[in-house]
Amino acid sequence: MIVSLVQAFDRATIPPLRLCKMAFIVSKYISVVVAQASRDQLGRANRAMRSLLVLRILTSYSSQKSGKRSMAVVTKLQLKRSLNSAGSYQEWLDAAKAYDKYTKQDLWRRKDHSSQYDYVSIRTRLDRLRSLKSRHDTRGMLFTLNEGIHGNMGGMGRAGLYGRAKTGTKHLVEDYIDEIVHSLRYLAEEDSGDVSADEKLDFFRRANHCFGHSAFMMSGSGSLLFFHVGVVKALAESELLPSVMSGSSGGAIVGSIVCSHTNEELPELLDPEYFLDRIPTTASTSGVAHVSELEESIANFIPDITFEQAFARTGRAMNVSVAPAETHQTSRLLNATTSPSVMIRSAVMASSAVPGIFPPVTLQALDSHGERKSYLPSRKWVDGSVSDDMPAKRLARLYGVNHYIVSQTNPHVLPFVSDGHRKRTAIGLIENAARRSAREWFNAMTLILDRADKRNGTVTQATSLMRSIINQDYVGDINILPDYKVINPLKLLTFPGEKQMYKLISAGERCTWPKLEMIRQQTRISRTLREVLQKFEDNPVV
């Protein structure tokens, strides 16, 4: 019977308190059983059996705890696999909700408290706006909104607040943004007479200007441009694609395709079959693409129109970075504002002309009679990523942009950038310091080489090019980066095969899905302001 009890305990899945009570009862039973026997012999047997029983109980409980930990690890791995194997954003979001619930990050989202933002101030402003709206106090609402609407109110836009839960940030932040959006719509639609139409229009214009806008910047990429296609696809399907875009090299190709076609045409454009049908049949997937194949591809992807014509057609502003082929010249950002008559195809071809691989390009434009002619005929242009891969400052001046979404695929850049969630951690600070130090040492070494090469300009030209590459800022507010598994540096200048193309597009989508909620929340106020202002200007009396 004792053996049977021990075996039962060994198989048990019983809470520890109950196990202890049962151990006490069994030990008493053993004492009664052995009471009739020799006190010395059976006393030793009694102590031995008690020790064995206690050991078995403790071993059983330890196994239960270990089993629970193992089960927890397995469950967490299964949830991660569900995230990685999702075939659509909705599937990914469902898996992310399950993951957050299992890891209790959903509880973190519900609590206001965090050292990363001023939750007291945001809660106070939220309650005030709700109170004003419940009293239909449009004048008070206008005054409160005038106090300041900006995307990082109380630090609520910090990347760290989006780095814990996979499905979003604090509910307080989302509720506050909701209330701002509802208040803006209420102010535009309410006709109480307290605030005139002119006052409203003036407010919306000022708020739209002060709050700023978002831009989507795509890096130079070569054949990795199909990663950009996946990013654009994910943004477009969620209706989060900014109207201001920039790109160089492969990024210029993707951006120009999107900005020269209407919203109705986008689903077809972002289908991999669209690209497969338009890549030249002579294109090789093993060797470096020929310039004629590149020209044919660009002509198949992008209509033969100017920047101005493209903007008039779609309302999207494409900006293409090009760099001068000569030294002592400055890079250009071509768009509907600075170069409206330039042909987009020629700008993209110039931005794709990798120095030493493809020849420099002379830009083409339409004159006042609609005739094609050379634009700045004495100048030739090359790959824009060598001098201005991410033209953030120029976009800020041209469009009032102050929020940047970046799809970065440059292989020489990826080891030195991160998605932003680790900036404030100890490791992140050390990494940033190491990058800055390495950049300074590199600049110092190139200057030494320049001084040693005063007579021969070949080295000076090379070091100047290297400095322009290393000293650029390659990141934005939200950074979408590919996994190293999809990058093959040896095939950057070749046309990818069908399998690789699908793989890159899928990778772009999957890397964007975890960022969509952050993009949605951080751009929601600016998107609402633009929408309300457009309607209000079309019809001031809503």
C-alpha positions in Angstrom: 0.0 0.0 0.0 2.8 2.4 0.8 4.3 1.7 -2.7 1.0 2.4 -4.3 0.7 5.7 -2.5 4.2 6.7 -3.5 3.4 5.9 -7.1 0.2 7.9 -6.9 2.0 10.9 -5.6 4.6 10.5 -8.4 1.8 10.8 -11.0 -0.1 13.5 -9.2 -0.9 17.0 -10.4 -2.1 18.3 -7.1 -1.6 21.8 -5.6 1.3 21.9 -3.0 -0.8 22.8 0.0 -3.0 19.8 -0.6 0.0 17.6 -1.1 1.4 18.6 2.3 -1.9 17.7 4.0 -2.0 14.3 2.3 1.6 13.7 3.3 0.7 14.3 7.0 -2.2 11.9 6.8 -0.1 9.2 5.1 2.7 9.6 7.6 0.2 9.1 10.5 -1.1 6.0 8.8 2.4 4.6 8.6 2.9 5.2 12.3 -0.3 3.2 13.1 0.8 0.4 10.9 4.2 0.0 12.5 3.1 0.5 16.1 2.8 -3.3 16.7 6.3 -4.1 15.5 9.7 -3.7 17.1 10.2 -0.1 18.1 13.8 0.0 16.8 13.4 -1.7 13.5 10.1 -0.4 12.4 11.0 3.1 13.7 13.8 3.2 11.2 11.5 1.9 8.5 8.9 4.5 9.5 11.5 7.3 9.1 12.7 5.9 5.9 9.3 5.6 4.4 8.4 9.2 5.5 11.6 10.5 3.9 10.8 8.6 0.7 7.3 9.9 0.6 8.3 13.6 1.2 11.0 13.2 -1.5 8.5 11.9 -3.9 6.0 14.7 -3.1 8.7 17.4 -3.6 9.9 15.7 -6.8 6.3 15.6 -8.1 5.7 19.3 -7.3 9.0 20.2 -8.9 8.1 18.3 -12.0 4.7 20.1 -12.1 6.5 23.5 -11.9 9.0 22.5 -14.6 6.2 21.2 -16.8 4.3 24.4 -16.5 7.5 26.4 -17.4 8.1 24.1 -20.4 4.4 24.4 -21.4 4.7 28.2 -21.2 7.8 28.2 -23.4 6.1 25.9 -25.9 2.9 28.1 -26.0 5.0 31.3 -26.5 6.9 29.7 -29.3 3.6 28.6 -30.9 2.2 32.1 -30.7 5.4 33.5 -32.3 5.1 30.9 -35.1 1.5 32.0 -35.6 2.8 35.6 -36.0 5.5 34.6 -38.4 3.2 32.4 -40.5 0.3 34.8 -40.9 -0.8 35.1 -44.5 -2.6 38.5 -44.1 -2.5 41.5 -41.7 -5.8 40.3 -40.1 -4.3 36.9 -39.3 -1.2 38.6 -37.9 -3.3 40.9 -35.8 -5.4 38.0 -34.4 -2.1 36.2 -33.5 -0.7 39.5 -32.0 -3.8 39.9 -29.7 -3.4 36.3 -28.5 0.3 36.9 -27.9 -0.3 40.1 -25.9 -3.0 38.4 -23.8 -0.7 35.5 -23.0 2.2 37.7 -22.1 -0.1 40.1 -20.2 0.9 43.1 -22.3 -2.8 43.8 -22.7 -2.8 44.6 -19.0 0.1 47.0 -19.5 -1.9 48.8 -22.2 -4.9 49.3 -19.9 -2.8 51.0 -17.2 -2.1 54.7 -17.6 1.1 54.7 -15.6 4.5 54.7 -17.4 7.7 56.6 -16.9 7.9 57.1 -20.7 5.2 59.7 -21.0 3.3 62.4 -19.0 0.1 60.3 -18.5 -1.3 62.8 -15.9 -1.3 65.6 -18.4 -2.8 63.6 -21.1 -5.5 62.2 -18.8 -6.3 65.8 -17.7 -6.6 67.0 -21.3 -8.7 64.0 -22.3 -11.2 64.6 -19.5 -11.4 68.3 -20.3 -12.2 67.7 -24.0 -14.8 65.1 -23.1 -16.4 67.6 -20.7 -16.5 70.4 -23.2 -18.0 68.2 -25.9 -20.7 66.9 -23.5 -21.6 70.6 -22.8 -21.5 71.4 -26.5 -19.0 74.2 -25.6 -17.5 74.8 -29.1 -15.8 78.0 -28.0 -14.1 76.2 -25.1 -13.2 73.3 -27.3 -11.6 75.7 -29.9 -9.6 77.3 -27.1 -8.4 74.0 -25.8 -7.4 72.7 -29.2 -5.7 76.0 -29.9 -3.5 75.4 -26.8 -1.6 72.9 -28.7 -2.1 69.9 -30.9 1.0 67.9 -31.7 2.0 64.3 -32.2 4.3 64.1 -29.2 2.1 65.7 -26.5 3.5 64.6 -23.2 5.9 62.2 -24.9 3.0 60.1 -26.2 4.7 59.6 -29.6 7.9 57.9 -28.2 8.8 54.7 -29.9 9.3 52.9 -26.6 5.5 53.1 -26.0 5.0 50.9 -29.1 7.8 48.5 -28.3 6.1 46.3 -25.7 2.6 45.2 -26.8 2.4 44.1 -30.4 -1.1 45.4 -30.9 -0.5 49.0 -30.0 0.4 51.5 -27.3 -1.3 52.6 -24.0 -5.1 52.8 -24.2 -4.9 56.3 -22.7 -2.8 57.5 -25.7 -5.3 55.9 -28.2 -8.3 57.4 -26.3 -6.7 60.8 -26.3 -6.0 60.7 -30.1 -9.6 59.4 -30.6 -10.9 62.4 -28.7 -8.8 64.9 -30.6 -10.1 63.5 -33.9 -13.7 63.5 -32.7 -13.3 67.1 -31.4 -11.9 68.2 -34.7 -14.8 66.6 -36.6 -17.3 68.0 -34.1 -15.9 71.5 -34.4 -16.1 71.3 -38.2 -19.7 70.0 -38.3 -21.3 71.8 -35.3 -23.3 74.8 -36.3 -24.0 76.4 -32.9 -23.3 79.9 -33.9 -20.7 80.3 -31.1 -17.8 80.0 -33.6 -18.1 81.5 -37.1 -17.1 79.7 -40.3 -14.2 82.0 -40.9 -12.9 81.3 -37.4 -13.1 77.6 -38.0 -11.4 77.8 -41.4 -8.6 79.9 -39.9 -8.1 77.4 -37.1 -8.0 74.4 -39.4 -5.5 76.1 -41.6 -3.2 77.0 -38.7 -3.5 73.6 -37.1 -2.8 71.8 -40.3 0.3 74.0 -40.8 1.6 73.7 -37.3 0.9 70.0 -36.7 2.9 69.1 -39.8 2.7 66.1 -42.2 4.1 62.7 -42.7 6.3 61.5 -45.6 7.3 58.0 -46.7 11.0 57.7 -47.8 12.4 54.7 -49.6 16.1 54.1 -49.8 18.3 53.1 -52.7 18.0 49.3 -53.0 18.8 47.7 -56.3 16.8 44.5 -56.6 15.6 44.9 -53.1 13.1 47.4 -54.4 10.5 44.6 -54.2 10.8 44.9 -50.4 9.6 48.5 -50.8 6.7 47.1 -52.9 5.6 44.9 -50.0 5.9 47.9 -47.6 3.8 50.1 -49.9 1.3 47.2 -50.3 0.8 46.9 -46.6 0.4 50.7 -46.1 -2.0 51.1 -49.1 -4.2 48.2 -48.0 -4.5 49.9 -44.5 -5.1 53.3 -46.2 -2.0 54.7 -44.4 0.2 55.6 -47.4 1.4 59.2 -47.1 0.8 61.6 -50.0 4.4 62.8 -49.9 7.1 60.3 -50.9 10.7 60.2 -51.8 13.1 57.6 -53.2 16.4 57.1 -54.8 17.5 54.2 -57.1 15.1 51.3 -56.5 13.1 53.4 -54.1 12.6 56.0 -56.9 11.2 53.3 -59.2 8.6 52.1 -56.6 7.7 55.6 -55.5 7.3 56.8 -59.1 5.1 53.9 -60.0 2.8 54.6 -57.1 2.7 58.4 -57.6 1.9 58.2 -61.3 -1.1 55.9 -60.9 -4.5 56.5 -59.2 -5.8 54.7 -56.1 -8.0 52.6 -58.2 -5.0 51.3 -60.2 -2.9 50.5 -57.1 -4.2 47.0 -56.3 -3.1 45.8 -59.8 0.2 47.6 -59.6 1.1 46.0 -56.3 0.4 42.5 -57.5 3.7 40.6 -58.2 2.3 39.5 -61.5 2.4 43.2 -62.6 6.1 43.2 -62.3 6.7 39.8 -63.7 4.8 40.7 -66.9 6.9 43.9 -67.3 10.4 42.8 -66.7 12.2 42.3 -70.0 12.2 38.7 -71.2 16.0 39.1 -71.9 16.8 40.1 -68.3 19.2 37.8 -66.6 18.8 36.8 -62.9 22.4 35.9 -62.5 24.5 38.8 -64.0 24.4 42.6 -63.6 21.5 44.1 -65.4 22.3 45.9 -68.7 21.4 49.5 -69.0 19.0 48.8 -71.9 17.1 46.3 -69.7 16.9 48.9 -66.9 15.6 51.5 -69.4 13.0 49.1 -70.8 11.8 48.1 -67.3 11.4 51.7 -66.2 9.5 52.5 -69.4 7.2 49.5 -68.7 6.5 50.5 -65.1 6.2 54.3 -65.3 4.2 56.4 -67.8 6.0 58.9 -70.0 4.8 62.0 -68.0 6.3 64.9 -66.1 6.3 65.4 -62.3 3.6 68.1 -62.7 1.4 65.8 -64.7 1.8 62.9 -62.3 0.9 65.2 -59.3 -2.2 66.5 -61.1 -3.3 63.0 -61.8 -2.9 61.4 -58.4 -2.4 64.2 -55.8 0.7 62.4 -54.6 4.0 64.2 -54.5 7.0 62.1 -55.6 10.5 63.3 -54.9 13.4 61.7 -56.7 17.0 62.1 -55.4 19.8 62.5 -58.0 23.5 63.2 -57.4 25.8 65.1 -59.8 28.3 63.1 -61.7 30.9 65.9 -61.4 32.6 67.0 -58.2 31.9 70.4 -56.6 28.2 70.2 -57.6 25.2 69.7 -55.3 22.5 67.0 -55.3 19.0 67.7 -56.5 15.6 66.7 -55.3 13.3 66.5 -58.4 9.6 66.9 -57.9 6.5 68.8 -59.1 7.6 72.0 -57.3 11.3 72.3 -58.0 11.3 70.7 -61.5 7.7 70.3 -62.7 8.6 69.8 -66.4 11.2 67.1 -65.9 10.2 63.6 -67.2 9.8 61.2 -64.4 11.3 58.3 -66.4 14.6 60.3 -67.0 14.7 61.2 -63.3 14.3 57.6 -62.2 16.9 56.4 -64.7 19.4 59.0 -63.4 18.7 58.0 -59.8 19.3 54.4 -60.7 22.6 55.0 -62.4 25.0 53.4 -59.9 28.5 55.1 -60.4 30.9 52.7 -62.1 28.1 50.4 -63.2 25.7 52.5 -65.3 26.6 55.6 -67.3 25.5 59.1 -65.9 22.2 60.4 -67.3 21.1 63.7 -68.8 17.6 64.6 -67.6 14.8 65.2 -70.1 12.0 67.7 -69.8 9.1 69.2 -71.8 9.5 72.8 -72.9 6.7 75.4 -73.2 5.6 73.9 -76.5 5.4 70.4 -75.2 8.6 69.4 -77.0 11.1 67.1 -75.3 14.5 68.6 -74.6 17.5 68.1 -72.4 17.2 69.6 -68.9 20.4 71.3 -67.8 22.2 69.8 -70.8 25.7 70.5 -69.4 25.0 68.3 -66.3 24.9 64.6 -65.9 23.4 62.8 -62.9 23.8 59.5 -61.0 22.4 57.4 -58.2 20.9 59.8 -55.6 21.5 57.5 -52.7 25.2 58.4 -52.7 24.5 61.9 -51.6 20.9 62.3 -50.3 19.3 58.9 -49.7 16.9 60.3 -47.1 16.1 64.0 -48.0 14.3 64.8 -44.8 15.3 68.4 -44.5 14.3 69.2 -48.1 10.9 67.5 -47.6 10.5 69.6 -44.4 11.1 72.8 -46.3 8.9 71.9 -49.3 5.9 70.2 -47.7 6.1 71.0 -43.9 7.0 67.4 -43.2 8.0 66.6 -39.6 7.3 62.9 -39.4 9.1 60.3 -41.4 8.3 56.7 -42.2 11.4 55.0 -43.7 11.8 51.8 -45.7 15.5 51.2 -45.5 17.2 48.4 -47.5 20.7 49.7 -48.2 23.0 46.7 -47.2 25.8 49.0 -46.1 23.4 50.9 -43.8 21.5 48.2 -42.1 24.2 47.1 -39.7 24.3 50.7 -38.3 20.5 51.3 -37.9 17.8 50.0 -35.7 14.0 50.3 -35.5 14.2 52.8 -32.7 12.9 50.8 -29.7 16.3 50.4 -28.1 17.4 54.0 -28.4 16.9 54.7 -24.7 18.2 51.4 -23.3 21.8 51.0 -22.1 22.7 48.8 -25.0 21.1 51.2 -27.4 23.0 54.2 -26.0 26.3 52.3 -26.3 25.5 51.3 -29.9 24.7 54.9 -30.8 27.9 56.1 -29.2 30.0 53.5 -31.1 28.4 54.4 -34.4 29.2 58.1 -33.8 32.7 57.3 -32.9 33.2 55.1 -35.9 31.9 57.8 -38.2 34.3 60.4 -36.7 37.3 58.1 -37.1 36.3 57.4 -40.7 36.0 61.1 -41.6 39.4 61.8 -40.0 41.0 59.0 -42.0 39.5 60.2 -45.4 40.7 63.7 -44.7 44.3 62.4 -44.1 44.1 60.5 -47.4 42.9 63.7 -49.1 45.9 65.7 -47.9 48.3 62.9 -49.0 46.7 63.0 -52.4 46.8 66.7 -53.3 48.2 66.0 -56.8 46.2 63.0 -57.8 42.4 63.7 -57.6 41.4 60.1 -58.0 41.6 59.3 -54.3 40.1 62.6 -53.3 37.1 61.9 -55.5 36.6 58.5 -54.0 37.0 59.7 -50.4 34.5 62.5 -51.0 32.0 60.0 -52.3 32.6 57.8 -49.3 32.1 60.7 -46.9 28.8 61.7 -48.5 27.6 58.1 -48.0 28.8 57.6 -44.4 27.7 61.0 -43.1 24.0 60.8 -44.1 21.2 60.2 -41.7 19.4 57.0 -42.8 16.6 56.7 -40.3 13.3 58.4 -39.5 10.6 58.3 -36.8 9.4 54.9 -37.9 11.9 52.6 -39.6 10.9 49.4 -41.5 14.0 47.2 -42.0 14.3 43.8 -43.8 15.7 40.7 -42.2 19.2 39.8 -43.3 17.9 36.5 -44.6 16.3 38.1 -47.7 19.4 40.1 -48.6 22.0 38.8 -51.0 24.5 41.6 -51.7 25.9 39.8 -54.7 22.6 40.1 -56.5 21.7 43.7 -55.8 22.2 44.7 -59.4 20.5 41.7 -61.0 16.8 41.1 -61.8 15.4 38.8 -59.1 13.7 35.6 -60.2 10.0 34.9 -59.6 10.6 33.1 -56.3 12.9 35.8 -54.9 10.5 38.6 -56.0 7.6 37.0 -54.1 9.8 36.5 -51.1 10.9 40.1 -51.0 7.3 41.5 -51.4 6.1 39.1 -48.6 9.0 40.2 -46.4 8.1 43.9 -46.9 4.5 43.2 -45.9 5.5 41.2 -42.8 8.0 43.8 -41.6 5.4 46.5 -42.0 2.5 44.8 -40.1 4.0 45.3 -36.6 4.5 49.0 -37.4 1.0 49.7 -38.8 -0.7 50.6 -35.5 2.1 53.0 -34.6 1.8 54.6 -38.1 -2.0 54.7 -37.7 -1.9 56.5 -34.3 1.0 58.9 -35.1 -0.5 60.0 -38.4 -4.2 60.0 -37.5 -4.5 63.7 -36.4 -2.6 65.0 -39.4 -4.8 62.9 -41.7 -7.9 64.1 -40.1 -6.8 67.8 -40.3 -6.1 67.4 -44.0 -9.4 65.7 -44.6 -11.5 68.2 -42.6 -9.6 71.2 -44.1 -10.2 70.0 -47.6 -14.0 69.6 -47.0 -14.1 72.9 -45.1 -12.4 74.8 -47.9 -14.7 73.2 -50.5 -17.8 74.0 -48.4 -17.2 76.2 -45.3 -20.7 75.7 -44.1 -20.7 72.0 -43.4 
